Amino acid sequence: NAGVTQTPKFRILKIGQSMTLQCTQDMNHNYMYWYRQDPGMGLKLIYYSVGAGITDKGEVPNGYNVSRSTTEDFPLRLELAAPSQTSVYFCASRQFGALGTEAFFGQGTRLTVV
Amino acid sequence: AQKVTQAQTEISVVEKEDVTLDCVYETRDTTYYLFWYKQPPSGELVFLIRRNSFDEQNEISGRYSWNFQKSTSSFNFTITASQVVDSAVYFCALSEIESGGGADGLTFGKGTHLIIQP
């Protein structure tokens, strides 16, 4: 059971380059999220989605875009990378129900912008 | 607005000591969930426990225990007889259910870095 899978695990970008962080989940969860983690700052929500075709901004959306064409996939796009986007990015999925509502996280993507 | 405060940035104890990690939260909802996650040095986020706002029973799982007190808006985590493998960053998180239906994710504290020295 794969859970939430993120690719790549590591990436170095030059300022101004673009890239897409991939996220896929096989648990048929409706809710998906992108967080960034900066040292000592906890996790901050970038974007979230409540289902295919529906996305919304979180706390720190500037410089990012997302799409949700299927239940399984929730890619995060960085346009014109900046040093401030150096961070560890986590994708998560979640489903509400009697069995619980915790979020399941991917392994993370460590991104450095130079 | 929802907020989670973990005032302890870093705690260092010697193996076999007991240690408590504090978590204080703010919310206007009466229905919400609280969580603890562990982030070991390898970097992944591991779910430890979930508690809903209507269940104030404390919980024990092996050497781990959690104390939920709505009166003080706290959800503290105690490790008994700590071990080196407990060394990690621990995050407390809150999910409001009434505001946005909980769809807008978890709000995390800044984390407590726990160091267990042999």
Chai-1 contact restraints between the chains, C-beta under 6 A:
chainA,res_idxA,chainB,res_idxB,connection_type,confidence,min_distance_angstrom,max_distance_angstrom,comment,restraint_id
A,Y31,B,A103,contact,1.0,0.0,6.0,A-B,restraint_1
A,Y33,B,G105,contact,1.0,0.0,6.0,A-B,restraint_2
A,M41,B,K110,contact,1.0,0.0,6.0,A-B,restraint_3
A,G42,B,F108,contact,1.0,0.0,6.0,A-B,restraint_4
A,G42,B,G109,contact,1.0,0.0,6.0,A-B,restraint_5
A,G42,B,K110,contact,1.0,0.0,6.0,A-B,restraint_6
A,G42,B,G111,contact,1.0,0.0,6.0,A-B,restraint_7
A,L43,B,F108,contact,1.0,0.0,6.0,A-B,restraint_8
A,L45,B,G105,contact,1.0,0.0,6.0,A-B,restraint_9
A,Y48,B,D104,contact,1.0,0.0,6.0,A-B,restraint_10
A,Y48,B,G105,contact,1.0,0.0,6.0,A-B,restraint_11
A,V50,B,A103,contact,1.0,0.0,6.0,A-B,restraint_12
A,G100,B,R50,contact,1.0,0.0,6.0,A-B,restraint_13
A,T101,B,Y33,contact,1.0,0.0,6.0,A-B,restraint_14
A,E102,B,F35,contact,1.0,0.0,6.0,A-B,restraint_15
A,E102,B,F47,contact,1.0,0.0,6.0,A-B,restraint_16
A,E102,B,R50,contact,1.0,0.0,6.0,A-B,restraint_17
A,A103,B,L106,contact,1.0,0.0,6.0,A-B,restraint_18
A,F105,B,L45,contact,1.0,0.0,6.0,A-B,restraint_19
A,Q107,B,E44,contact,1.0,0.0,6.0,A-B,restraint_20
A,G108,B,G43,contact,1.0,0.0,6.0,A-B,restraint_21
